[in-house]
Amino acid sequence: MISLPDCVRRLADLVGVSGETVERYDWAAIESSLGGLGLPRDYRAFVETFPPREFGGKVSVIRPGHGNYPRSEYLGFYAHRLDDLRGWREKGHGRFPYPIFPEAGGVLPWGRGNEGELYFWLTDGQDPDSWPVVWTDRDKLDWQTYHGTMCEFLIGLLATEEPVPAAPPAARPAGSRPRWGRRLPENQFAELSGVLGGNLSPAGGHDWADLERYLGLSLPTDYREFIDRYGTGTFCDIRITGPDPCPEYDLRALVHREIELAQSSPRARLAFSDREVGAVIAWGETADGWLCGWGAADADPDQWGTAMVSPDFNSAFYDELSFSSFLLSYCGEREYNVFFDRTPWTGGPTFTAHRHG
């Protein structure tokens, strides 16, 4: 086994980091936020040496103070994630073969994946440096174990030893990130426009470059096709925003409000982040206050699934549903439950375009 200092140095060499300390943390205060639980030495050295980054195109390491929480707090909004896991376990959703921190020997998160995976230490034992790594998929059904440190896990990931199981080739088209057996989102705008019919006059082109500069992200093709064809407006009971000068239908205004929510509410931090890959980017809002958006988990916007976030910031993610697929399911044209304890829409596919007065 690589000694802990050498493990951090080797990882730094692999990714071209100097290996010098770039940030200091008060580890006594941080560990106090965990009830006095010590953290592995390689983790402490890692976060003082490495800037925030993604490893292997998949794994980002949680850092003390993330999500605008105090630097002396380790879990931050992941305390809410652990509450959610306990709620899932109580309701019989997923599979939980281990206790959940702060239960004795429980799993404690140290990383997140861009497909909703979580990476943990199994804190079963007095020596944090001997804790194995475990990780699970978004649905908390498949759990894997790696008997080594976090740092060794990341080295294996970068050195193509792949402690993370590879997806079947059919699930990994060229240029895409792994979906671990999930179906990729599909552009179903043609089917959606067939359902809506051709009775609406085209809305015309929009200044997508300006909107995407504001977001710092490109937007999915089927969404741009929809807005260029139909414009902004109300689909069923969802107010769909876009590059519209009216604040009520302006995607910029909706995203701005979303970011303000994320900055003001700890629970909102579970659902939202700023405009970046990995964020939830809102594009619409239901009549009863649910935000509809993309789970922007990939650099390719055409691989973004859809997310719904309730007024109390419970989130539902539909990784395989594109914007157009989601709308088809929402209006009842596809057999897919997207209502997350809400009453299903029963009025059929309707769209009322927003007209400027």
C-alpha positions as CSV (number, residue, x, y, z in Angstrom):
1,M,0.0,0.0,0.0
2,I,1.3,3.5,-0.8
3,S,2.1,5.6,2.2
4,L,-0.3,8.4,2.7
5,P,2.1,11.3,1.9
6,D,3.3,9.4,-1.2
7,C,-0.3,8.7,-2.2
8,V,-1.1,12.4,-2.2
9,R,2.1,13.2,-4.0
10,R,1.5,10.6,-6.7
11,L,-2.0,11.8,-7.3
12,A,-0.7,15.4,-7.6
13,D,1.8,14.2,-10.2
14,L,-0.9,12.4,-12.2
15,V,-3.0,15.6,-12.5
16,G,-0.2,18.2,-12.7
17,V,-0.7,19.8,-9.3
18,S,2.4,21.2,-7.5
19,G,1.8,19.2,-4.3
20,E,2.4,22.3,-2.2
21,T,-0.1,23.4,0.4
22,V,-2.5,25.9,-1.1
23,E,-5.1,26.2,1.6
24,R,-5.3,25.6,5.4
25,Y,-8.2,24.3,7.4
26,D,-9.0,24.2,11.1
27,W,-9.3,20.4,11.3
28,A,-10.1,20.4,15.1
29,A,-13.1,22.6,14.4
30,I,-14.1,20.6,11.3
31,E,-13.9,17.3,13.2
32,S,-15.8,18.8,16.1
33,S,-18.7,19.5,13.6
34,L,-18.7,15.7,13.1
35,G,-19.1,15.0,16.8
36,G,-15.3,14.6,17.2
37,L,-15.0,11.9,14.5
38,G,-11.5,12.1,13.0
39,L,-11.0,12.3,9.2
40,P,-8.5,10.3,7.2
41,R,-5.1,11.9,6.8
42,D,-5.0,11.5,3.0
43,Y,-8.3,13.5,2.8
44,R,-7.0,16.3,5.0
45,A,-3.8,16.5,2.9
46,F,-5.8,16.3,-0.3
47,V,-8.1,19.3,0.3
48,E,-5.1,21.4,1.4
49,T,-3.2,20.5,-1.7
50,F,-5.7,20.3,-4.6
51,P,-8.0,23.0,-6.0
52,P,-11.6,21.9,-6.7
53,R,-11.7,19.6,-9.7
54,E,-13.3,16.5,-11.1
55,F,-11.4,13.2,-11.3
56,G,-11.8,10.7,-14.1
57,G,-14.7,12.8,-15.6
58,K,-16.8,11.6,-12.8
59,V,-15.9,12.2,-9.1
60,S,-15.7,15.5,-7.3
61,V,-14.4,15.6,-3.7
62,I,-16.5,17.3,-1.0
63,R,-14.6,20.1,0.8
64,P,-15.3,21.7,4.2
65,G,-17.4,24.8,3.8
66,H,-18.8,23.8,0.4
67,G,-22.2,25.3,-0.6
68,N,-21.5,28.6,1.3
69,Y,-21.4,26.8,4.6
70,P,-18.9,27.8,7.3
71,R,-15.3,26.5,6.6
72,S,-15.5,24.8,10.0
73,E,-18.4,22.6,9.0
74,Y,-17.8,19.4,7.1
75,L,-21.2,18.1,6.0
76,G,-23.0,21.3,5.2
77,F,-26.0,20.5,2.9
78,Y,-24.8,16.8,2.9
79,A,-26.3,16.6,6.3
80,H,-29.7,17.0,4.5
81,R,-28.7,14.4,2.0
82,L,-28.1,11.9,4.8
83,D,-31.5,12.9,6.2
84,D,-33.0,12.1,2.8
85,L,-31.2,8.7,2.7
86,R,-32.7,7.8,6.1
87,G,-36.1,8.9,4.8
88,W,-35.7,6.7,1.8
89,R,-34.6,3.8,4.0
90,E,-37.7,4.2,6.2
91,K,-40.0,4.3,3.2
92,G,-38.4,1.2,1.7
93,H,-36.9,3.0,-1.3
94,G,-33.5,1.9,-2.4
95,R,-31.2,-0.5,-0.6
96,F,-29.1,0.4,2.4
97,P,-26.7,-2.3,3.5
98,Y,-24.8,0.0,5.9
99,P,-25.7,2.4,8.7
100,I,-25.9,6.1,7.9
101,F,-23.8,8.6,9.7
102,P,-24.1,9.6,12.6
103,E,-25.2,6.0,13.3
104,A,-22.3,3.9,14.6
105,G,-20.1,2.8,11.8
106,G,-22.3,4.7,9.3
107,V,-21.4,5.8,5.8
108,L,-20.0,9.4,5.7
109,P,-19.9,11.1,2.2
110,W,-16.6,12.4,0.8
111,G,-17.5,12.7,-2.9
112,R,-20.2,13.1,-5.5
113,G,-20.6,11.9,-9.0
114,N,-22.1,13.8,-12.0
115,E,-24.8,11.1,-12.3
116,G,-26.0,11.5,-8.8
117,E,-23.7,8.9,-7.3
118,L,-22.4,9.4,-3.7
119,Y,-19.0,8.2,-2.5
120,F,-18.5,7.4,1.2
121,W,-16.2,6.2,3.9
122,L,-17.6,3.3,5.8
123,T,-16.7,4.6,9.3
124,D,-16.5,1.1,10.9
125,G,-13.4,1.1,13.0
126,Q,-11.3,3.4,15.2
127,D,-8.7,4.2,12.6
128,P,-10.0,6.6,9.9
129,D,-7.0,5.7,7.6
130,S,-8.3,2.2,7.4
131,W,-11.9,3.0,6.4
132,P,-12.9,1.4,3.1
133,V,-14.5,3.4,0.3
134,V,-18.1,2.6,-0.7
135,W,-20.2,4.2,-3.3
136,T,-23.7,3.9,-4.7
137,D,-25.8,5.0,-7.7
138,R,-28.4,7.7,-7.7
139,D,-31.2,5.2,-6.9
140,K,-29.2,3.7,-3.9
141,L,-29.7,0.2,-5.3
142,D,-26.2,-0.8,-6.3
143,W,-23.4,-0.5,-3.7
144,Q,-19.7,-1.2,-4.4
145,T,-16.7,-1.4,-2.0
146,Y,-13.1,-0.5,-2.5
147,H,-10.6,-1.6,0.1
148,G,-8.3,1.3,0.1
149,T,-8.1,5.0,0.9
150,M,-9.9,7.8,-1.0
151,C,-6.7,8.9,-2.5
152,E,-5.8,5.4,-3.8
153,F,-9.3,5.2,-5.2
154,L,-8.8,8.3,-7.2
155,I,-5.4,7.1,-8.4
156,G,-6.9,3.9,-9.6
157,L,-9.6,5.8,-11.4
158,L,-7.1,8.0,-13.2
159,A,-4.7,5.1,-13.9
160,T,-7.6,3.2,-15.6
161,E,-7.5,0.5,-12.9
162,E,-11.2,1.6,-12.7
163,P,-12.5,0.9,-9.2
164,V,-15.7,2.3,-10.6
165,P,-17.4,-0.4,-12.7
166,A,-17.5,0.4,-16.4
167,A,-20.8,0.6,-18.3
168,P,-21.5,-1.7,-21.2
169,P,-20.3,-0.3,-24.5
170,A,-23.8,0.2,-25.7
171,A,-24.5,2.6,-22.8
172,R,-21.5,4.8,-23.6
173,P,-21.7,6.4,-27.1
174,A,-18.6,8.2,-28.3
175,G,-18.0,11.5,-26.5
176,S,-20.6,10.9,-23.8
177,R,-20.1,10.3,-20.1
178,P,-21.1,6.9,-18.7
179,R,-24.7,6.5,-17.7
180,W,-24.2,3.2,-15.8
181,G,-26.9,1.3,-17.7
182,R,-29.4,4.2,-18.0
183,R,-31.0,5.2,-21.2
184,L,-29.7,8.4,-22.7
185,P,-32.1,11.3,-23.2
186,E,-33.5,11.6,-26.7
187,N,-34.6,14.6,-28.7
188,Q,-38.3,13.9,-29.2
189,F,-39.2,17.4,-30.5
190,A,-40.7,15.9,-33.7
191,E,-43.1,13.8,-31.7
192,L,-43.9,16.7,-29.4
193,S,-44.6,19.0,-32.3
194,G,-46.8,16.3,-33.8
195,V,-48.8,16.2,-30.6
196,L,-49.2,19.9,-30.4
197,G,-50.0,20.2,-34.1
198,G,-49.0,22.9,-36.6
199,N,-51.8,25.4,-35.8
200,L,-49.4,27.7,-34.0
201,S,-47.4,30.2,-36.1
202,P,-43.6,29.9,-35.8
203,A,-42.2,32.2,-33.1
204,G,-39.1,32.9,-35.1
205,G,-35.4,32.8,-34.2
206,H,-34.0,34.0,-30.9
207,D,-30.7,35.3,-29.7
208,W,-29.4,32.1,-28.2
209,A,-25.8,33.2,-28.2
210,D,-26.6,36.1,-25.8
211,L,-28.7,33.8,-23.5
212,E,-26.0,31.1,-23.4
213,R,-23.3,33.7,-22.7
214,Y,-25.3,34.8,-19.7
215,L,-25.7,31.2,-18.5
216,G,-22.1,30.2,-19.4
217,L,-23.6,27.0,-20.8
218,S,-25.1,25.8,-24.1
219,L,-28.8,24.7,-24.0
220,P,-30.3,21.5,-25.3
221,T,-31.3,21.3,-29.0
222,D,-34.9,20.2,-28.4
223,Y,-35.5,23.1,-26.0
224,R,-34.2,25.6,-28.6
225,E,-36.3,24.0,-31.3
226,F,-39.4,24.3,-29.1
227,I,-38.8,27.9,-28.3
228,D,-38.0,28.8,-31.9
229,R,-41.1,27.1,-33.1
230,Y,-43.7,27.9,-30.4
231,G,-42.0,30.6,-28.3
232,T,-42.5,30.9,-24.5
233,G,-45.9,30.2,-23.0
234,T,-47.8,27.7,-20.9
235,F,-47.6,24.0,-21.6
236,C,-50.4,22.2,-19.6
237,D,-49.8,24.1,-16.4
238,I,-46.0,24.7,-16.8
239,R,-44.9,28.2,-17.6
240,I,-42.0,27.7,-20.0
241,T,-39.4,30.5,-20.1
242,G,-36.9,31.4,-22.7
243,P,-35.1,34.4,-24.3
244,D,-38.2,36.6,-23.7
245,P,-38.1,40.3,-22.8
246,C,-41.1,39.9,-20.4
247,P,-39.8,39.1,-16.9
248,E,-42.5,36.5,-16.2
249,Y,-41.3,34.5,-19.2
250,D,-37.6,35.3,-19.2
251,L,-35.3,32.4,-18.4
252,R,-32.7,34.7,-17.1
253,A,-35.1,36.0,-14.4
254,L,-36.1,32.5,-13.4
255,V,-32.4,31.3,-13.1
256,H,-31.6,34.5,-11.2
257,R,-34.4,33.8,-8.7
258,E,-33.2,30.2,-8.5
259,I,-29.7,31.2,-7.5
260,E,-31.1,33.6,-4.9
261,L,-33.0,30.7,-3.4
262,A,-29.8,28.6,-3.3
263,Q,-27.9,31.4,-1.5
264,S,-30.7,32.0,1.1
265,S,-31.9,28.6,2.1
266,P,-29.9,25.5,3.3
267,R,-32.6,23.2,1.9
268,A,-32.4,25.0,-1.5
269,R,-28.7,24.2,-1.7
270,L,-29.8,20.6,-2.0
271,A,-31.6,21.4,-5.2
272,F,-29.7,24.2,-6.8
273,S,-26.2,25.4,-7.5
274,D,-24.8,28.3,-9.6
275,R,-24.7,28.2,-13.4
276,E,-22.2,25.3,-14.1
277,V,-22.1,21.7,-15.1
278,G,-23.6,19.8,-12.2
279,A,-26.2,22.5,-11.5
280,V,-30.0,22.3,-11.8
281,I,-30.9,24.9,-14.5
282,A,-34.5,25.9,-14.3
283,W,-36.5,26.5,-17.5
284,G,-40.1,26.5,-16.2
285,E,-42.5,26.6,-13.2
286,T,-45.8,24.8,-12.6
287,A,-48.9,26.6,-11.4
288,D,-48.4,25.1,-7.9
289,G,-44.8,26.3,-7.6
290,W,-42.6,23.4,-8.7
291,L,-39.6,24.4,-10.7
292,C,-38.8,22.4,-13.8
293,G,-35.2,22.3,-15.0
294,W,-32.4,20.3,-16.4
295,G,-30.0,18.2,-14.3
296,A,-27.0,19.6,-16.1
297,A,-24.7,16.7,-15.3
298,D,-22.8,16.6,-18.6
299,A,-20.9,19.0,-20.7
300,D,-23.2,18.0,-23.6
301,P,-26.6,19.7,-23.0
302,D,-28.3,17.1,-25.2
303,Q,-27.5,14.6,-22.5
304,W,-29.2,16.5,-19.7
305,G,-32.1,14.9,-18.0
306,T,-35.0,16.7,-16.4
307,A,-35.4,17.7,-12.8
308,M,-38.4,18.9,-10.8
309,V,-37.9,20.7,-7.5
310,S,-40.8,21.2,-5.1
311,P,-41.5,24.5,-3.2
312,D,-39.9,22.8,-0.1
313,F,-36.9,21.8,-2.2
314,N,-37.6,18.1,-2.5
315,S,-36.1,17.0,-5.9
316,A,-37.0,14.4,-8.4
317,F,-34.6,13.7,-11.3
318,Y,-35.5,12.0,-14.5
319,D,-32.1,11.3,-16.0
320,E,-33.4,9.6,-19.2
321,L,-36.0,12.3,-20.0
322,S,-35.0,15.2,-22.3
323,F,-37.0,18.4,-22.2
324,S,-39.2,17.1,-25.1
325,S,-39.6,13.6,-23.6
326,F,-40.5,15.1,-20.2
327,L,-43.2,17.3,-21.8
328,L,-44.6,14.3,-23.6
329,S,-44.8,12.4,-20.3
330,Y,-46.2,15.3,-18.4
331,C,-49.2,15.7,-20.8
332,G,-49.9,12.0,-20.7
333,E,-48.6,11.0,-24.2
334,R,-45.9,8.7,-22.6
335,E,-46.3,6.2,-19.8
336,Y,-43.9,7.7,-17.3
337,N,-44.8,9.0,-13.9
338,V,-43.3,12.5,-13.5
339,F,-45.6,13.8,-10.8
340,F,-43.7,12.9,-7.6
341,D,-46.7,12.8,-5.3
342,R,-48.5,15.5,-7.3
343,T,-51.9,15.0,-9.0
344,P,-51.3,14.1,-12.6
345,W,-52.3,16.5,-15.4
346,T,-55.5,15.2,-17.1
347,G,-56.2,17.9,-19.6
348,G,-54.2,16.5,-22.5
349,P,-51.4,18.3,-24.4
350,T,-52.1,22.0,-24.5
351,F,-49.9,25.0,-25.2
352,T,-50.8,28.7,-24.9
353,A,-48.2,30.9,-26.4
354,H,-47.2,34.1,-24.6
355,R,-48.1,37.1,-26.7
356,H,-46.5,40.5,-26.1
357,G,-49.0,43.2,-25.5
